[in-house]
Amino acid sequence: MQVEIVAGLTGLAGLAIGLTAGLAVRMSERAQRIEQAAQHRPVLPPGIASVLSVLRSSAVVIDAEDRVVRASPAARAFGVVSGDRLVVDELLAMARLVRRDGEIRETEVQVPPSRGRGRAEGRWFAVRVAPLGTHGLVLVLAEDLTEMRRTEAIRRDFVANVSHELKTPVGALSLLAETVAGAADDPEAVRRFTGRMQIEAVRLNNLVQDLMTLSRVQGDEPLPEPRPVALDDVVGEAVDRCRIKAEAKDIELVVGGRVGLRVRGDEELLVTALRNLIDNAVAYSPDNTRVVIATTQADADHVELTVTDQGIGIPDAELERIFERFYRVDPARSRRTGGTGLGLAIVKHVTTKHGGEVTVWSKEGSGSTFTLRLPLMRGDNPTTQPATAPRNHQGPVTDNAREATP
């Protein structure tokens, strides 16, 4: 019995020794293969690695077997490289042609977005592919053109929209001028047509003024000379500019909230932004209603200006686009009210220029509330004005607000 146990243990020991030896041999062979591969792997020419590390473009170097030798983080982030492979087929085909004939090639390609991230339409790159050394290495440089293409598209759309918007009043003025010339013997017709010409001239003037304001605020440059601005003055001036239009529709403009709040910025731009919101509220509200302008301190660092109306409201599907230039929820109604389609775009850019944001709450048939949230100027000690506006400004004007007096 003991002999059998000893024999069994001896067999197990021999099996273990055999397995250990086999594993050692395989590990040795694998190490040799890795060492051989490393010895045959192309080495970047001296100085190339340093140059590639400071390039702003995405850089990729591939070897004679199309394996990636070096890739910048941007190339991997943009989805040009995955693992040790160049995953854009067009770039890979260009690299093979360059390796074959040694000629430098340039093109523009669109790279699909990486799964779970990136833009829905992918990114555009200006690509330059060139041979690198004499060992089959190829350099691929890709410069991101996505933002430039987006800007060009916006510029083209803007020019097309401006042309269209200008064509309407200019064409109307031309037609009315011909009509007046043909009705010189009819004083009543002349008065009627010249009145229409004045309306179109005002519309044209408003469009030019809005374009000038938008060009001033839509860039990334900071405000040239920000100064302390009293929001009480901003609200008062904006309300005064809108009062005639409101009175024509028997719409009451109610001002309330906190007084003494100040921000740092450009008073005229802030007045323009608030006036645009009040103008919209009046234009899209029924007669004999109320528009409430409230100033509140949202927190220790921010102030909010809200404009609340009892108008027709905005469909949910349109809320994301109302701040686009020339976008109109109802183009026919907007032109009847004299709108240029630039008012809310100006509001957005002015607010951004002042380090703030603009938001909107709206419900069809119940009205809308636009909120300008701006950084509060430090060191102020605001006081509370007698309540003349609804405290909850995130919804339509309530019946309680109807009892308030301006």
GUVO-533274 format. One record per residue (C-alpha): x, y, z; residue number from 1; residue in one letter. Coordinates in steps of 0.001 Angstrom, whole numbers, plus 500000, padded with zeros to 6 digits. Layout:
((X Y Z) NUM "A"),
...
***
This chain:
((500000 500000 500000) 1 "M"),
((502775 502413 500937) 2 "Q"),
((504570 501524 497731) 3 "V"),
((501517 502498 495691) 4 "E"),
((501204 505847 497507) 5 "I"),
((504863 506625 496935) 6 "V"),
((504523 505723 493270) 7 "A"),
((501502 507978 492895) 8 "G"),
((503214 510901 494557) 9 "L"),
((506230 510395 492376) 10 "T"),
((504042 510456 489266) 11 "G"),
((502338 513686 490355) 12 "L"),
((505685 515279 491055) 13 "A"),
((506919 514299 487625) 14 "G"),
((503765 515705 486002) 15 "L"),
((504190 519017 487837) 16 "A"),
((507833 519213 486805) 17 "I"),
((506873 518525 483210) 18 "G"),
((504172 521210 483195) 19 "L"),
((506545 523711 484771) 20 "T"),
((509191 522986 482187) 21 "A"),
((506664 523317 479349) 22 "G"),
((505469 526662 480650) 23 "L"),
((509038 527879 481023) 24 "A"),
((509808 526920 477441) 25 "V"),
((506706 528707 476125) 26 "R"),
((507435 531840 478134) 27 "M"),
((510974 531827 476844) 28 "S"),
((509791 531486 473235) 29 "E"),
((507262 534309 473732) 30 "R"),
((509930 536568 475213) 31 "A"),
((512173 535823 472253) 32 "Q"),
((509395 536690 469800) 33 "R"),
((508680 539981 471607) 34 "I"),
((512384 540799 471617) 35 "E"),
((512700 540010 467927) 36 "Q"),
((509632 542118 467118) 37 "A"),
((511061 544989 469118) 38 "A"),
((514354 544681 467275) 39 "Q"),
((512588 544830 463895) 40 "H"),
((510134 547564 464880) 41 "R"),
((510908 550806 463042) 42 "P"),
((512367 553572 465150) 43 "V"),
((511369 557185 464527) 44 "L"),
((514164 559269 463024) 45 "P"),
((515968 561474 465556) 46 "P"),
((514030 564590 466520) 47 "G"),
((510765 563475 464904) 48 "I"),
((509144 562493 468212) 49 "A"),
((509941 565915 469680) 50 "S"),
((508494 567692 466654) 51 "V"),
((505313 565621 466690) 52 "L"),
((504775 566303 470384) 53 "S"),
((504447 570067 469798) 54 "V"),
((502280 569972 466675) 55 "L"),
((498722 571261 467087) 56 "R"),
((497461 568896 464395) 57 "S"),
((496574 565287 465117) 58 "S"),
((499662 563239 464185) 59 "A"),
((499933 559535 463371) 60 "V"),
((502969 557542 462228) 61 "V"),
((502374 554080 460737) 62 "I"),
((504937 551462 459715) 63 "D"),
((505275 549304 456623) 64 "A"),
((502656 546884 457958) 65 "E"),
((500136 549687 458614) 66 "D"),
((500619 549458 462371) 67 "R"),
((500537 552679 464368) 68 "V"),
((504016 553481 465685) 69 "V"),
((503033 556766 467285) 70 "R"),
((499744 558648 467642) 71 "A"),
((498917 561899 469411) 72 "S"),
((496146 561925 472053) 73 "P"),
((494007 564092 469758) 74 "A"),
((494164 561471 466994) 75 "A"),
((492792 558859 469378) 76 "R"),
((490212 561222 470860) 77 "A"),
((488844 562134 467431) 78 "F"),
((488533 558469 466412) 79 "G"),
((491309 558466 463784) 80 "V"),
((493261 555745 465619) 81 "V"),
((492048 552756 467606) 82 "S"),
((494596 550503 469295) 83 "G"),
((497496 550137 466870) 84 "D"),
((495439 550694 463719) 85 "R"),
((494432 553653 461573) 86 "L"),
((490663 553153 461411) 87 "V"),
((489747 555660 458689) 88 "V"),
((489812 553677 455448) 89 "D"),
((490422 556709 453243) 90 "E"),
((493471 557720 455258) 91 "L"),
((494813 554179 455238) 92 "L"),
((494481 553989 451448) 93 "A"),
((496303 557315 451074) 94 "M"),
((499094 556132 453373) 95 "A"),
((499630 553027 451229) 96 "R"),
((499799 555119 448042) 97 "L"),
((502303 557496 449649) 98 "V"),
((504431 554554 450800) 99 "R"),
((504355 553127 447287) 100 "R"),
((505321 556190 445235) 101 "D"),
((506739 558587 447868) 102 "G"),
((504489 561497 446814) 103 "E"),
((502893 563776 449409) 104 "I"),
((499101 563830 449283) 105 "R"),
((496492 566200 450736) 106 "E"),
((492724 565951 451071) 107 "T"),
((489766 566641 453355) 108 "E"),
((487939 563794 455043) 109 "V"),
((484999 563382 457378) 110 "Q"),
((485523 561080 460347) 111 "V"),
((482358 559498 461773) 112 "P"),
((481743 560195 465486) 113 "P"),
((483024 557718 468044) 114 "S"),
((480362 555597 469664) 115 "R"),
((478750 557349 472603) 116 "G"),
((480463 560694 472014) 117 "R"),
((481248 563317 469431) 118 "G"),
((479061 565239 467033) 119 "R"),
((476232 563522 465259) 120 "A"),
((477693 564507 461870) 121 "E"),
((481275 563619 462758) 122 "G"),
((484295 565883 462290) 123 "R"),
((486053 567283 459232) 124 "W"),
((489829 567217 458853) 125 "F"),
((492354 568672 456424) 126 "A"),
((494782 565782 455980) 127 "V"),
((498383 565748 454750) 128 "R"),
((500123 562389 454264) 129 "V"),
((503888 562186 453623) 130 "A"),
((506663 559569 453672) 131 "P"),
((508880 559553 456752) 132 "L"),
((512369 558089 456390) 133 "G"),
((513336 555011 454396) 134 "T"),
((511780 552201 456440) 135 "H"),
((508234 552434 455114) 136 "G"),
((507108 554900 457769) 137 "L"),
((504298 557271 456794) 138 "V"),
((503244 560437 458620) 139 "L"),
((499562 561449 458709) 140 "V"),
((498751 564982 459891) 141 "L"),
((495082 565881 460397) 142 "A"),
((493925 569416 461237) 143 "E"),
((490415 569738 462662) 144 "D"),
((488223 571884 460387) 145 "L"),
((484902 571181 462101) 146 "T"),
((484516 574537 463827) 147 "E"),
((485614 576447 460741) 148 "M"),
((483078 574612 458580) 149 "R"),
((480349 575261 461134) 150 "R"),
((481207 578956 461178) 151 "T"),
((481168 579098 457375) 152 "E"),
((477753 577434 457311) 153 "A"),
((476428 579943 459850) 154 "I"),
((477842 582803 457784) 155 "R"),
((476225 581512 454590) 156 "R"),
((472876 581090 456327) 157 "D"),
((473178 584539 457862) 158 "F"),
((473882 586205 454519) 159 "V"),
((470980 584331 452903) 160 "A"),
((468616 585295 455717) 161 "N"),
((469696 588944 455692) 162 "V"),
((469205 589085 451924) 163 "S"),
((465732 587624 452272) 164 "H"),
((464746 589942 455121) 165 "E"),
((466035 593029 453336) 166 "L"),
((464342 592073 450086) 167 "K"),
((460862 592265 451650) 168 "T"),
((460846 595934 452798) 169 "P"),
((463020 597114 449898) 170 "V"),
((460706 595454 447382) 171 "G"),
((457658 596892 449128) 172 "A"),
((459146 600401 449095) 173 "L"),
((459943 600130 445395) 174 "S"),
((456421 598949 444563) 175 "L"),
((454791 601610 446732) 176 "L"),
((456945 604330 445165) 177 "A"),
((455749 603295 441685) 178 "E"),
((452168 603239 442918) 179 "T"),
((452460 606728 444407) 180 "V"),
((453906 608018 441152) 181 "A"),
((450949 606594 439262) 182 "G"),
((448410 608032 441705) 183 "A"),
((449712 611590 441763) 184 "A"),
((446221 612936 440945) 185 "D"),
((444606 611093 443873) 186 "D"),
((445619 612743 447187) 187 "P"),
((443850 610123 449272) 188 "E"),
((445709 607268 447567) 189 "A"),
((449000 609145 447923) 190 "V"),
((448431 609563 451670) 191 "R"),
((447542 605884 452045) 192 "R"),
((450546 604625 450110) 193 "F"),
((453015 607009 451733) 194 "T"),
((451781 605761 455099) 195 "G"),
((452630 602234 454003) 196 "R"),
((456023 603464 452818) 197 "M"),
((456711 604879 456271) 198 "Q"),
((455861 601521 457859) 199 "I"),
((458223 599670 455536) 200 "E"),
((460939 602267 456113) 201 "A"),
((460616 601785 459884) 202 "V"),
((460837 598024 459430) 203 "R"),
((463958 598429 457303) 204 "L"),
((465500 600775 459845) 205 "N"),
((464748 598342 462689) 206 "N"),
((466363 595508 460777) 207 "L"),
((469521 597530 460123) 208 "V"),
((469702 598602 463773) 209 "Q"),
((469276 595005 464970) 210 "D"),
((471963 593797 462573) 211 "L"),
((474357 596439 463889) 212 "M"),
((473595 595482 467493) 213 "T"),
((473991 591767 466763) 214 "L"),
((477342 592313 465047) 215 "S"),
((478478 594172 468154) 216 "R"),
((477593 591469 470671) 217 "V"),
((477929 588132 468888) 218 "Q"),
((481733 587914 468981) 219 "G"),
((483843 586361 471722) 220 "D"),
((485484 589658 472663) 221 "E"),
((484705 590899 476180) 222 "P"),
((482863 594146 476794) 223 "L"),
((485308 596997 476157) 224 "P"),
((484486 599098 479239) 225 "E"),
((482113 597388 481685) 226 "P"),
((480731 599788 484258) 227 "R"),
((478380 599562 487236) 228 "P"),
((474805 599471 485935) 229 "V"),
((471721 600035 488098) 230 "A"),
((469032 597580 487054) 231 "L"),
((466369 600038 488187) 232 "D"),
((467537 602397 485435) 233 "D"),
((467629 599554 482889) 234 "V"),
((464073 598511 483698) 235 "V"),
((462778 602097 483706) 236 "G"),
((464316 602933 480335) 237 "E"),
((463186 599679 478687) 238 "A"),
((459609 600129 479959) 239 "V"),
((459487 603734 478728) 240 "D"),
((460550 602642 475237) 241 "R"),
((457785 600022 475110) 242 "C"),
((454986 602014 476729) 243 "R"),
((453449 603431 473537) 244 "I"),
((453107 599972 471950) 245 "K"),
((451619 598614 475161) 246 "A"),
((449111 601445 475482) 247 "E"),
((447986 600889 471882) 248 "A"),
((446805 597410 472968) 249 "K"),
((445678 598459 476471) 250 "D"),
((448395 596234 477960) 251 "I"),
((449547 597204 481441) 252 "E"),
((453279 597159 482128) 253 "L"),
((453852 596289 485803) 254 "V"),
((457270 596724 487434) 255 "V"),
((458219 595150 490742) 256 "G"),
((460724 593162 492751) 257 "G"),
((463883 594364 494458) 258 "R"),
((465437 597751 493965) 259 "V"),
((469057 598803 494259) 260 "G"),
((470514 595794 492437) 261 "L"),
((473497 596453 490206) 262 "R"),
((475546 594526 487674) 263 "V"),
((478695 595355 485753) 264 "R"),
((478362 595815 482019) 265 "G"),
((476924 598013 479275) 266 "D"),
((473682 599790 480206) 267 "E"),
((472538 600419 476631) 268 "E"),
((472974 596768 475660) 269 "L"),
((471051 595606 478727) 270 "L"),
((468265 598072 477955) 271 "V"),
((468135 596749 474377) 272 "T"),
((467897 593135 475571) 273 "A"),
((465142 593869 478088) 274 "L"),
((463263 596058 475597) 275 "R"),
((463281 593195 473081) 276 "N"),
((461734 590884 475662) 277 "L"),
((459059 593412 476596) 278 "I"),
((458332 594164 472928) 279 "D"),
((457843 590455 472256) 280 "N"),
((455603 590094 475297) 281 "A"),
((453421 592983 474125) 282 "V"),
((453344 591822 470494) 283 "A"),
((452241 588289 471350) 284 "Y"),
((449769 589142 474119) 285 "S"),
((446026 589805 473703) 286 "P"),
((444612 593259 474355) 287 "D"),
((443729 594257 477925) 288 "N"),
((446290 591945 479550) 289 "T"),
((449347 592520 481670) 290 "R"),
((453120 592199 481268) 291 "V"),
((455138 591995 484506) 292 "V"),
((458803 592972 484718) 293 "I"),
((460396 591782 487969) 294 "A"),
((463892 592143 489419) 295 "T"),
((464969 589573 492030) 296 "T"),
((468157 588457 493733) 297 "Q"),
((468380 584762 492893) 298 "A"),
((471261 584034 495279) 299 "D"),
((474288 585707 496800) 300 "A"),
((475969 586064 493401) 301 "D"),
((473195 586449 490831) 302 "H"),
((470294 588692 489946) 303 "V"),
((467370 587793 487688) 304 "E"),
((465308 590002 485403) 305 "L"),
((462044 588356 484361) 306 "T"),
((459418 589350 481807) 307 "V"),
((456128 587493 482219) 308 "T"),
((453157 587802 479883) 309 "D"),
((449695 586339 479383) 310 "Q"),
((450241 585730 475693) 311 "G"),
((449779 582856 473306) 312 "I"),
((452777 580891 474606) 313 "G"),
((455398 578931 472681) 314 "I"),
((455097 575258 471622) 315 "P"),
((457533 572939 473410) 316 "D"),
((459041 571839 470098) 317 "A"),
((460053 575430 469298) 318 "E"),
((461648 576392 472622) 319 "L"),
((465134 575192 471663) 320 "E"),
((465217 577279 468479) 321 "R"),
((463654 580600 469436) 322 "I"),
((467059 582177 470158) 323 "F"),
((468359 581442 466648) 324 "E"),
((468806 584383 464313) 325 "R"),
((465795 584991 462034) 326 "F"),
((463935 582021 463489) 327 "Y"),
((460224 582700 463936) 328 "R"),
((457619 580434 465491) 329 "V"),
((454961 582125 463345) 330 "D"),
((456641 584017 460470) 331 "P"),
((453435 585631 459227) 332 "A"),
((452466 586962 462651) 333 "R"),
((456008 588144 463357) 334 "S"),
((456108 590222 460187) 335 "R"),
((452661 591679 460935) 336 "R"),
((453955 592852 464315) 337 "T"),
((457063 594357 462712) 338 "G"),
((459528 591848 464147) 339 "G"),
((462919 591351 462525) 340 "T"),
((463579 587837 463841) 341 "G"),
((466743 589035 465584) 342 "L"),
((465390 590197 468934) 343 "G"),
((465846 586999 470932) 344 "L"),
((469238 586316 469315) 345 "A"),
((470340 589750 470544) 346 "I"),
((468978 588955 474017) 347 "V"),
((470995 585733 474150) 348 "K"),
((474252 587320 472987) 349 "H"),
((473913 590345 475265) 350 "V"),
((473286 588093 478265) 351 "T"),
((476261 585878 477385) 352 "T"),
((478402 588984 476909) 353 "K"),
((477612 589908 480526) 354 "H"),
((478520 586466 481864) 355 "G"),
((474909 585391 482298) 356 "G"),
((472289 583191 480678) 357 "E"),
((468728 583494 479415) 358 "V"),
((466038 580870 480000) 359 "T"),
((462392 580596 479062) 360 "V"),
((459299 578987 480542) 361 "W"),
((456242 578827 478329) 362 "S"),
((452939 577040 477953) 363 "K"),
((450639 577418 474988) 364 "E"),
((447616 579489 475917) 365 "G"),
((449044 580460 479320) 366 "S"),
((451881 582838 478502) 367 "G"),
((455655 582898 478798) 368 "S"),
((458362 583965 481222) 369 "T"),
((461823 584959 479998) 370 "F"),
((464540 585178 482653) 371 "T"),
((467858 586997 482368) 372 "L"),
((470274 585704 485004) 373 "R"),
((473291 587993 485510) 374 "L"),
((476227 588161 487949) 375 "P"),
((475413 590506 490821) 376 "L"),
((477852 593310 491482) 377 "M"),
((479574 592793 494819) 378 "R"),
((479065 595131 497756) 379 "G"),
((475455 596078 496997) 380 "D"),
((472789 596281 499686) 381 "N"),
((469529 595910 497777) 382 "P"),
((466158 596653 499291) 383 "T"),
((462759 595223 498568) 384 "T"),
((460224 597286 496670) 385 "Q"),
((456526 596868 497574) 386 "P"),
((455312 593789 495767) 387 "A"),
((453930 594663 492360) 388 "T"),
((454781 591435 490564) 389 "A"),
((454017 587787 491247) 390 "P"),
((456656 586245 493481) 391 "R"),
((456678 583015 491506) 392 "N"),
((457972 584270 488173) 393 "H"),
((458482 580797 486715) 394 "Q"),
((454934 580635 485407) 395 "G"),
((452215 582783 483862) 396 "P"),
((450882 585939 485448) 397 "V"),
((448429 584909 488161) 398 "T"),
((445159 586455 489257) 399 "D"),
((446924 587870 492337) 400 "N"),
((449149 589880 490031) 401 "A"),
((446097 591458 488385) 402 "R"),
((445284 593181 491669) 403 "E"),
((448729 594795 491919) 404 "A"),
((449250 598413 490993) 405 "T"),
((452295 599604 489065) 406 "P"),
***
